[in-house]
Amino acid sequence: MQRAWWGVASGARMRAWVPAVLALLAAAPAQGFVFDDDPDALLGSSRGGTWQWDYCVGKPDATPVPVDPRTLVQPGVSDGKAVHFNTRWAECHVDPELVQEHGHPETCGGLRDQFEAGARLMDTGGEGVAALFAGDNYHDAEAAGGVSTFSATQYNKLWQIWGGFFARPGNFDQLVAQRYGSGFSQGRNPYPLPGENPNATDGGSGQLPEMFTQLREPDGSWSGRIGVTCHGCHSGEVGTPADGPGLGFQFGGSSATDLNLFLRDMAPLGYMASGAMPLNLTQARGTNNASAVNIAFLFPDEGYPTPEGFFHIAGSGSTGSMDSPNWWNMGHRPQKFVDGLFPMDSPRVDSVFYTPFFGLFGGTAGPWGEAGQDWMREHGPEINRWAESLKAPAYPFPVDTALAEQGAVLFHELDLWAPERDNSVRAPEGNGSCAGCHGAYAPRYVNDPDYLATPLLEGMAGYIVPLEIIGTDERRVLTNTEGMQQAGADNFFGYPPTKGSEEDCGPQNQERLRGDRELGYLAQPLYGVWASAPYFHNGSVPNIWEVLKPEDRYPIWRRKSAPKPAGSPYSVVMGFDTNLQRAYDTEKLGWDYDRINCTFYPPMVQPEFNCSIWNIEQTPYPQQALNSYYASITGAWNISYPPIVTQSDMENRKIMNTHLYSQGNAGHEFTSVLTDAERRAIIEYLKTL
């Protein structure tokens, strides 16, 4: 039994063991984690990551890895509890040989090995790093000889596209980072300046922002070829290292990039991947459109696309704008993506954009298909192991401890549906508090069996809140239609060997898997929530105050831009301001922003915003017609988006217009019943997570 507890338990066996495992965990000695230090404390946070990784810190390699708390999220585990789960952990690696993928590590040494392998793939500037559709070897035939990469010579000519410069500016690196919205980490991420040999200058004298990396040759030498990284959509800046530990560039959090502007700029320089721009367009900087996985569902793992599958995908509609969830919360979720589309234990889909070009669509896409699948099988678990071990940064400003403790009680105990609140929204499961959906964090409640079956479920969020309750923009959920998900079940990303088993790892919102659970959005764990603005799955709300007080939301707004360097020409495009002292609102918990007034023809001078033609708000009827069109045809929203031509076009991409398709800012209306004093207390508590 001791081996069953500390070993790797999986599949149906885990469900059978849940009661015994919980009993053993209840009797286990304290391990010194946040919920053990002071069991009755109201403040304290593990800051995300994974419990297994925390457990293994400082322990010998041979130490058995304890059970992953996420595996305990099974039907019945939250019955009668204040914190509710209606999802479950699906184990995709019951039979590693069947799925031809790494099983879960059984020792702390094995866990560290997987983490380090993932770190090498994600470490910009490092040896073994991977990049967009090139994998970790752009020379491979399945990577199409590096068609998704570009040369340092092309990169060094970007200033010629910007306009306003007569020579390459001395602050070129800083201007690149600002224009495309990606900052620098503390590590070295080099590229060769004009005329430099990268192998004579240890990669070059330039510094790439984290959305790019220079790839290596198979022998480890520098290639002079640059690729796009996952950090272009998933990572960003919050302050600087001088502001506090863990601040500065955030891997897996707070993205504010404009990849589309980069693709637009690179097209005249001969970058082949710019041709994919229509499939990746978004309406606003800092958002992305991850609908390509739906397109990949066209290709079953066995055989060829069918007419039925084609119409399921083509008719599922356009997903629209999304704001990527933070990686530091992955270790406290049983399912991934904003609507719980896949189990968290299905890492293939997370590595899809690093898969070598011809391997993207699996075994039916020609002689390279299996090689692409093999790349995902080998590296997907490694990338996930690295990403889910990341920690959220600590809030760097003073916290009113007394007020935060009041907020902790309100967060975990206040029933927003108590009779005296007269809440007009249908009640969710759980105790009606914030914790009921988002999980328990304060040790007092983490250790309370009325809240959680075991303290190991600290911070776990596994409640897909029905659309009728959450009320946020429904487009992402409705795009993932039943037909699209059925197609995904037969696709490589859906682990088809598991189809129909107790551990089915296909799309989890299929009717045969979810049963009577309603469609909706997965409530997120709230570690580092202070550093996660803007909010909702589409990034439509700029701060926590407005999440909690819907009537204060403004329909069209724009985050403040960083100030231009002295002497820069008008053509310089700056990114969002990430300076905490200058641009962060500590009371509302989010970035400062300007309200934008919407006008029509003729265009007005900024800060007015011309909403005519492409940004329609003139009457509800044209917008409704467009919405119906976009919602009916996959890719329609992308293809009809206007080109980025002028300086105004570039600046307007910083605007969040919530009238547009997929960008609505409605929802979370049930917090309207809070008082302002309660909101302030809850916000003060959220700063401590």
C-alpha positions in Angstrom: 0.0 0.0 0.0 2.9 2.3 0.7 4.1 1.8 -2.9 0.5 2.5 -4.3 0.4 5.7 -2.3 3.8 7.2 -3.3 4.1 5.5 -6.7 2.5 6.5 -9.9 -1.2 5.6 -9.7 -3.2 6.0 -12.9 -6.4 5.3 -14.7 -9.3 3.4 -13.3 -7.0 2.1 -10.6 -6.7 5.7 -9.3 -10.4 6.1 -9.1 -10.7 2.8 -7.1 -7.9 4.0 -4.8 -9.2 7.5 -4.2 -10.8 6.8 -0.8 -7.8 4.8 0.5 -5.4 7.4 -0.9 -7.3 10.3 0.8 -7.2 8.4 4.1 -3.5 7.9 3.9 -3.0 11.5 2.9 -5.0 12.7 5.9 -2.7 10.7 8.2 0.5 11.7 6.4 3.1 13.8 8.3 3.3 17.5 7.4 5.7 18.2 4.5 6.2 21.9 5.3 4.0 23.3 2.5 2.0 26.5 2.8 -1.1 24.8 4.2 1.0 23.0 6.9 3.0 26.0 8.3 0.0 27.4 10.2 -3.1 25.3 9.6 -5.4 28.1 10.7 -3.7 31.0 8.8 -5.7 33.2 6.5 -2.8 34.2 4.3 -0.3 32.1 2.4 0.1 30.8 -1.1 2.2 28.2 -2.9 2.2 30.5 -6.0 1.2 27.6 -8.3 3.5 25.2 -9.9 3.0 21.5 -9.1 2.9 19.8 -5.7 5.2 17.0 -6.9 7.9 19.5 -8.0 7.8 21.3 -4.7 8.0 17.9 -2.9 11.1 16.8 -4.8 13.1 20.0 -4.0 16.3 19.0 -2.2 15.4 15.3 -2.2 17.6 12.5 -3.7 17.0 11.4 -7.3 15.9 8.0 -6.1 13.0 9.5 -4.0 9.7 8.1 -5.3 7.4 10.8 -6.7 4.2 11.2 -4.7 0.8 10.9 -6.2 -0.2 14.0 -8.3 -3.1 15.7 -6.5 -4.7 16.4 -9.9 -5.4 12.7 -10.3 -7.6 12.9 -7.2 -10.1 15.1 -9.1 -12.6 12.4 -9.8 -16.4 12.1 -9.7 -17.6 12.4 -6.1 -14.5 13.9 -4.6 -16.2 17.2 -4.1 -19.6 15.9 -3.1 -20.9 18.1 -0.2 -17.8 20.3 -0.2 -17.7 24.0 -0.4 -15.3 23.9 -3.4 -16.9 22.1 -6.4 -15.4 20.1 -9.2 -17.4 18.9 -12.2 -14.4 17.8 -14.3 -12.0 15.0 -13.7 -8.4 14.0 -14.4 -8.2 11.7 -17.4 -5.0 9.6 -17.4 -3.6 9.5 -21.0 -0.6 7.4 -20.0 -2.2 4.3 -18.5 -0.4 2.3 -21.1 2.7 4.3 -22.3 3.5 1.6 -24.9 0.0 1.9 -26.4 0.3 5.7 -26.8 4.0 5.6 -27.5 4.7 8.4 -25.1 6.7 8.8 -21.9 5.0 7.6 -18.8 4.9 9.8 -15.7 8.3 9.9 -13.9 8.4 7.6 -10.8 11.3 9.2 -9.1 12.3 12.8 -8.3 15.3 12.3 -10.6 13.1 11.3 -13.4 10.9 14.3 -12.8 13.9 16.6 -12.9 15.2 14.9 -16.1 11.9 15.6 -17.9 11.8 19.2 -16.6 15.4 19.8 -17.8 14.6 18.4 -21.2 11.6 20.7 -21.5 13.7 23.7 -20.3 16.2 23.0 -23.1 13.5 23.2 -25.7 12.0 26.4 -24.2 15.2 28.1 -23.2 15.7 30.9 -25.8 19.3 31.2 -26.8 20.2 27.7 -25.4 21.4 24.7 -27.2 18.5 22.4 -28.1 15.9 25.1 -28.2 12.9 24.6 -30.5 10.9 27.1 -32.6 7.7 27.5 -34.6 7.1 24.6 -37.0 10.8 23.8 -36.9 11.1 21.6 -33.9 14.7 21.5 -32.6 16.3 20.9 -36.0 15.2 23.2 -38.7 17.3 21.2 -41.3 15.0 18.1 -41.0 13.0 17.3 -44.1 9.7 17.4 -42.1 10.7 21.0 -41.0 10.7 21.9 -44.8 14.3 23.0 -44.5 13.4 25.8 -42.0 10.7 27.5 -44.0 9.2 28.9 -40.7 12.6 30.5 -39.8 14.3 33.6 -41.1 17.8 34.8 -41.4 19.5 37.3 -39.2 20.0 39.3 -42.3 16.3 39.6 -42.8 15.8 40.4 -39.1 18.4 43.2 -39.3 16.5 44.9 -42.1 13.2 45.3 -40.2 14.0 49.0 -39.6 13.7 49.6 -43.3 10.1 48.5 -43.2 9.2 50.8 -40.3 9.8 54.1 -42.0 11.3 57.2 -40.6 14.8 55.9 -40.3 17.8 56.6 -42.6 20.0 54.0 -41.0 19.7 51.1 -38.6 19.0 52.7 -35.2 21.4 52.2 -32.3 18.5 51.1 -30.1 17.2 48.6 -32.7 16.9 45.8 -30.2 14.8 47.9 -27.8 12.6 49.1 -30.7 11.9 45.6 -31.9 10.9 44.6 -28.4 8.5 47.5 -28.1 7.0 47.3 -31.6 6.1 43.6 -31.3 5.4 43.7 -27.6 7.9 41.1 -26.3 10.5 41.9 -23.6 13.9 40.5 -22.7 14.6 37.9 -20.0 17.8 38.0 -17.9 19.4 35.2 -19.9 21.4 35.7 -23.1 19.4 35.3 -26.3 21.8 36.4 -29.0 21.8 37.0 -32.7 24.5 38.4 -35.1 24.5 42.0 -36.0 25.1 43.0 -39.6 28.5 41.6 -40.7 29.0 39.4 -37.6 29.8 35.8 -37.7 27.7 34.2 -34.9 30.2 31.5 -34.3 33.0 34.0 -33.8 30.9 36.1 -31.3 29.2 33.4 -29.3 25.9 33.8 -31.1 26.2 37.5 -31.9 26.2 40.8 -30.1 22.5 41.5 -30.4 19.8 40.5 -27.9 16.5 39.0 -29.2 13.3 39.5 -27.3 11.8 36.3 -26.0 9.3 35.8 -28.8 12.4 34.9 -31.0 15.4 32.7 -30.7 18.5 31.8 -32.8 18.6 28.1 -33.6 21.6 25.8 -33.5 23.1 23.5 -36.0 23.1 19.8 -35.1 26.7 20.0 -33.9 25.7 22.8 -31.4 27.1 25.7 -33.4 25.1 28.9 -34.1 23.1 28.9 -37.3 22.2 32.5 -37.9 18.6 31.4 -38.4 16.0 32.8 -36.1 12.6 31.2 -35.2 9.5 32.3 -33.4 8.9 30.8 -29.9 5.9 29.9 -27.8 6.7 33.0 -25.7 5.3 35.1 -28.5 1.7 34.2 -27.4 2.2 33.0 -23.8 4.8 35.2 -22.1 5.4 38.9 -21.2 6.7 41.5 -18.8 5.5 42.6 -15.4 7.8 45.3 -14.0 11.6 44.6 -13.8 13.8 42.4 -11.6 14.5 45.5 -9.6 10.9 45.6 -8.5 11.1 42.4 -6.6 12.0 38.6 -6.8 10.5 36.9 -9.9 9.5 40.1 -11.6 10.5 41.2 -15.1 9.9 38.8 -18.0 7.2 36.2 -17.1 7.5 32.9 -18.8 4.0 31.7 -19.4 2.2 34.8 -18.2 1.0 38.3 -19.2 1.6 38.2 -23.0 1.1 41.6 -24.8 2.6 40.8 -28.2 1.5 41.6 -31.7 2.8 38.7 -33.7 0.6 39.8 -36.6 2.4 43.1 -36.9 5.7 41.2 -37.1 4.4 38.9 -39.8 3.2 42.0 -41.7 6.6 43.6 -41.4 8.5 40.5 -42.5 6.4 39.7 -45.6 8.3 42.2 -47.9 11.6 40.8 -46.5 10.7 37.4 -48.0 9.6 35.6 -44.8 7.6 32.7 -46.1 5.6 32.1 -42.9 4.1 35.6 -43.3 1.7 33.9 -45.8 0.0 32.2 -42.9 -1.0 35.6 -41.4 -4.7 35.3 -42.4 -5.0 32.2 -40.2 -3.5 33.9 -37.2 -5.0 37.3 -37.3 -6.5 38.8 -34.1 -8.3 42.1 -33.6 -6.2 43.3 -30.6 -2.6 43.2 -29.4 -2.0 40.7 -26.7 -4.6 38.2 -27.8 -4.3 35.2 -30.1 -6.5 32.9 -32.1 -5.6 29.2 -31.5 -8.1 27.8 -34.0 -5.4 26.0 -35.9 -5.9 23.0 -33.7 -9.5 22.8 -35.0 -8.1 22.8 -38.6 -5.7 20.0 -37.6 -8.8 18.0 -36.6 -9.6 17.6 -40.3 -6.9 14.9 -40.4 -7.7 11.7 -38.6 -4.9 9.6 -37.2 -5.8 6.8 -39.5 -7.0 7.2 -43.0 -7.9 10.4 -44.8 -10.3 13.4 -44.2 -13.9 12.5 -44.8 -16.6 14.9 -46.2 -18.4 14.6 -42.9 -15.3 15.6 -41.0 -14.7 18.5 -43.4 -18.2 20.0 -42.9 -17.9 19.5 -39.1 -14.8 21.6 -39.0 -15.7 24.1 -41.7 -19.0 24.8 -40.1 -17.8 25.1 -36.5 -17.1 28.8 -36.9 -14.2 31.2 -36.0 -12.9 31.1 -32.4 -11.9 34.7 -32.3 -9.8 36.5 -29.7 -8.4 34.7 -26.7 -6.0 35.6 -23.9 -3.7 32.7 -23.0 -4.1 31.3 -19.5 -1.0 31.4 -17.3 1.3 28.4 -17.3 1.9 28.7 -13.5 -1.7 27.5 -13.0 -1.3 24.3 -15.1 -0.4 22.2 -12.1 -3.7 23.0 -10.4 -6.1 22.2 -13.2 -7.3 18.7 -14.3 -8.2 20.0 -17.7 -6.7 22.6 -20.1 -7.8 25.4 -22.3 -10.5 27.9 -21.3 -13.4 25.5 -21.8 -11.7 22.3 -20.6 -11.3 21.0 -24.2 -8.6 18.5 -23.4 -7.3 16.7 -20.3 -4.2 18.3 -18.7 -2.5 15.0 -19.2 -2.6 15.4 -23.0 0.6 17.3 -23.8 0.7 16.7 -27.6 -1.7 19.6 -28.4 0.5 22.0 -26.4 3.5 21.3 -28.6 1.6 21.5 -31.8 3.1 24.9 -32.9 6.7 23.5 -32.4 6.0 20.4 -34.4 8.0 20.2 -37.6 6.0 21.8 -40.5 5.1 18.6 -42.4 4.3 16.7 -39.2 1.5 19.1 -38.1 -1.4 17.0 -39.3 -0.2 13.6 -38.4 0.1 10.3 -40.2 -2.0 11.1 -43.3 0.1 14.1 -44.4 2.7 12.3 -46.4 6.0 10.6 -45.6 6.9 13.1 -42.9 3.7 12.7 -40.8 4.9 10.0 -38.5 8.1 12.0 -37.8 6.1 14.9 -36.7 4.0 12.7 -34.4 7.2 11.2 -33.0 8.5 14.7 -32.2 5.3 15.4 -30.2 5.4 12.1 -28.4 8.9 12.6 -27.3 8.9 16.3 -26.5 5.3 17.2 -25.5 5.5 15.7 -22.0 8.9 17.4 -21.5 7.5 20.8 -22.5 4.5 20.4 -20.2 6.7 19.3 -17.3 8.7 22.5 -17.5 5.7 24.8 -18.0 3.6 23.4 -15.2 6.4 23.8 -12.7 6.6 27.6 -13.1 5.7 29.8 -10.2 3.7 33.1 -10.2 5.5 36.2 -9.1 4.8 37.7 -5.6 3.0 41.0 -5.3 5.7 43.6 -4.8 3.7 46.4 -3.2 2.6 46.7 0.5 -0.5 44.7 1.5 -2.9 45.8 4.2 -2.8 42.5 6.2 -5.9 43.1 8.3 -7.9 44.0 5.2 -6.5 41.0 3.3 -7.5 38.6 6.1 -11.0 40.0 5.9 -10.9 39.4 2.2 -9.8 35.8 2.7 -12.8 35.1 4.8 -15.1 36.8 2.2 -13.4 34.9 -0.6 -14.0 31.5 1.0 -17.2 32.0 2.9 -19.4 34.8 1.5 -22.4 33.2 -0.3 -23.2 35.5 -3.2 -26.6 33.7 -3.5 -27.7 34.2 0.1 -31.3 35.2 0.3 -30.5 38.8 1.3 -28.3 39.2 -1.7 -31.2 38.7 -4.1 -28.8 37.5 -6.9 -30.5 37.4 -10.2 -28.1 34.8 -11.7 -28.7 31.1 -11.3 -26.6 29.7 -8.4 -23.6 27.5 -9.2 -22.6 24.4 -7.2 -20.4 24.7 -4.1 -21.0 27.2 -1.3 -21.6 30.2 -3.5 -18.3 31.9 -2.6 -15.4 32.8 -4.9 -13.7 29.7 -3.6 -16.6 27.5 -4.7 -15.5 27.9 -8.3 -11.8 29.1 -8.1 -10.5 26.8 -5.3 -9.4 27.2 -1.7 -6.1 28.9 -0.9 -6.0 30.1 2.7 -4.6 27.3 5.0 -7.7 27.7 7.3 -9.9 26.5 4.5 -7.5 24.2 2.7 -7.3 22.2 5.9 -11.1 22.2 6.5 -12.6 18.9 5.3 -15.9 20.9 4.6 -14.0 22.6 1.8 -11.6 20.0 0.4 -11.3 16.2 0.6 -7.5 16.7 1.3 -5.2 19.7 1.7 -3.4 18.5 -1.4 -6.3 19.9 -3.4 -5.1 23.4 -2.4 -5.7 25.9 -5.2 -7.3 23.2 -7.4 -9.9 24.6 -9.9 -11.9 22.0 -11.7 -15.4 23.6 -12.2 -16.6 24.3 -15.7 -19.1 27.0 -14.9 -22.2 26.8 -17.2 -22.6 29.6 -19.7 -25.9 30.6 -18.2 -24.1 31.3 -14.9 -20.8 32.7 -16.1 -22.3 34.8 -18.9 -18.9 35.7 -20.6 -18.5 35.8 -24.4 -19.8 32.5 -25.6 -18.0 32.3 -28.9 -15.1 30.0 -27.9 -17.4 27.4 -26.3 -19.8 27.4 -29.2 -17.1 27.1 -31.8 -16.0 23.8 -30.2 -19.1 22.0 -31.6 -20.0 18.4 -31.0 -19.0 17.5 -34.6 -15.7 19.3 -34.3 -14.9 17.4 -31.0 -15.9 14.1 -32.5 -13.4 14.8 -35.3 -10.8 15.6 -32.6 -11.4 12.2 -31.0 -10.0 10.5 -34.1 -7.1 12.9 -34.5 -3.6 12.3 -33.1 -4.1 15.1 -30.5 -7.1 13.2 -29.1 -5.1 10.0 -28.2 -7.3 7.7 -30.3 -6.0 4.5 -28.7 -7.8 5.6 -25.5 -11.1 6.3 -27.3 -14.0 4.5 -25.5 -11.9 3.5 -22.5 -12.3 4.7 -18.9 -9.4 7.1 -19.5 -10.6 8.6 -22.8 -8.3 11.5 -23.6 -10.2 12.9 -26.6 -11.9 16.3 -26.4 -13.6 16.2 -23.0 -16.8 18.2 -24.0 -18.1 15.5 -26.2 -21.6 14.5 -25.1 -20.5 10.9 -24.5 -17.9 12.1 -22.0 -19.5 15.1 -20.3 -22.9 13.5 -19.9 -25.3 16.1 -18.4 -22.6 18.6 -17.5 -23.4 21.9 -19.2 -21.0 23.7 -21.5 -19.2 26.7 -20.1 -15.8 28.0 -19.1 -13.3 26.5 -16.7 -12.8 28.7 -13.6 -9.1 29.5 -13.4 -6.8 29.0 -10.4 -5.9 32.4 -9.1 -2.2 32.2 -8.3 -0.5 35.4 -9.5 -3.9 36.9 -10.5 -2.6 40.3 -9.7 -0.1 39.9 -12.6 -2.5 38.4 -15.0 -4.4 41.5 -16.4 -6.4 41.8 -18.5 -9.1 39.4 -17.5 -11.7 36.9 -18.8 -10.7 34.4 -21.4 -10.6 37.0 -24.2 -8.8 39.8 -22.2 -11.8 42.1 -22.4 -11.8 43.5 -18.8 -8.7 45.5 -17.7 -8.7 45.0 -13.9 -10.1 42.9 -11.1 -12.3 45.8 -9.8 -14.3 45.7 -13.0 -14.5 41.9 -13.0 -16.1 42.2 -9.6 -18.2 45.3 -10.5 -19.6 44.8 -14.0 -21.4 48.2 -14.1 -18.0 50.0 -14.1 -16.8 48.3 -17.3 -16.2 50.5 -20.3 -16.8 49.1 -23.8 -13.8 50.5 -25.6 -10.4 50.9 -23.9 -6.7 50.9 -24.5 -3.8 50.1 -22.1 -1.3 52.9 -21.9 1.8 52.6 -24.1 5.4 52.9 -22.9 6.8 56.4 -23.5 8.9 56.7 -26.7 12.6 57.0 -26.4 13.9 60.6 -26.8 14.5 61.5 -30.4 12.5 58.7 -31.9 10.5 59.4 -35.0 6.7 59.3 -35.2 6.9 55.9 -36.9 8.1 54.2 -33.7 5.4 51.9 -32.3 5.7 51.3 -28.6 4.4 48.4 -26.6 2.1 48.5 -23.6 3.7 50.1 -20.5 4.8 47.4 -18.1 6.4 49.8 -15.6 4.7 49.0 -12.2 5.3 52.4 -10.7 4.1 54.3 -13.8 1.3 52.1 -15.3 -0.1 49.7 -12.6 -3.3 50.4 -10.6 -2.8 48.9 -7.2 -6.3 49.7 -6.1 -8.2 48.1 -9.0 -5.5 45.5 -9.6 -4.7 45.8 -13.3 -2.9 48.0 -15.8 -3.9 51.7 -16.3 -5.9 52.4 -19.4 -7.6 55.1 -21.4 -11.3 55.1 -22.3 -11.7 55.5 -26.0 -14.7 57.3 -27.5 -16.2 55.6 -30.5 -17.0 57.9 -33.4 -18.0 57.5 -37.0 -17.2 59.2 -40.3 -15.2 61.4 -40.6 -12.5 59.9 -38.3 -11.7 62.0 -35.3 -8.2 62.7 -33.8 -7.1 60.2 -31.1 -8.2 59.4 -28.5 -11.3 59.2 -30.5 -11.6 55.9 -32.5 -13.2 55.5 -35.9 -15.6 52.6 -35.6 -16.9 52.6 -39.1 -16.4 50.0 -41.9 -14.1 47.4 -40.3 -14.8 48.2 -36.6 -18.6 48.2 -36.8 -20.7 49.6 -34.0 -23.0 51.7 -36.1 -26.1 49.7 -35.4 -26.6 46.3 -33.8 -27.8 44.8 -37.1 -24.6 44.9 -39.2 -22.6 43.5 -36.2 -25.2 40.8 -35.7 -25.0 39.8 -39.3 -21.2 39.7 -39.2 -21.3 37.7 -36.0 -23.6 35.1 -37.6 -21.2 34.9 -40.6 -18.1 34.5 -38.5 -19.8 32.0 -36.2 -20.8 29.8 -39.2 -17.5 29.4 -41.1 -14.1 28.5 -39.8 -11.6 31.2 -40.6 -14.1 33.8 -41.8 -13.3 36.2 -39.0 -9.6 35.9 -39.8 -9.7 36.4 -43.5 -12.1 39.4 -43.5 -9.9 41.3 -41.1 -8.5 44.5 -42.7 -4.7 44.8 -43.5 -2.3 46.6 -41.2 -1.1 49.4 -43.3 -0.8 52.8 -41.5 0.5 53.9 -38.2 -3.1 54.4 -37.1 -3.8 50.7 -37.9 -0.9 49.6 -35.7 -1.9 51.9 -32.8 -5.6 50.9 -33.1 -4.6 47.2 -32.6 -3.9 48.3 -29.0 -7.6 49.0 -28.5 -10.0 46.5 -27.0 -13.4 47.1 -28.6 -15.8 44.8 -26.7 -18.6 45.4 -29.3 -16.7 43.2 -31.8 -17.1 39.5 -32.4 -15.6 37.3 -29.7 -14.5 40.3 -27.6 -17.5 40.9 -25.4 -17.0 42.0 -21.8 -20.2 40.8 -20.3 -20.4 38.1 -17.7 -19.5 37.4 -14.1 -22.6 39.5 -13.3 -23.2 37.6 -10.0 -20.5 39.7 -8.3 -22.8 42.8 -8.8 -24.2 42.0 -5.3 -21.0 42.7 -3.6 -20.5 46.0 -1.8 -17.5 48.2 -2.7 -16.0 47.5 0.8 -16.3 43.8 0.1 -14.6 44.2 -3.3 -11.7 46.1 -1.8 -11.2 43.4 0.9 -11.3 40.6 -1.7 -8.9 42.5 -4.0 -6.5 43.0 -1.1 -6.6 39.2 -0.4 -6.0 38.4 -4.1 -2.8 40.4 -3.9 -1.4 37.7 -1.6 -1.9 34.8 -4.0 
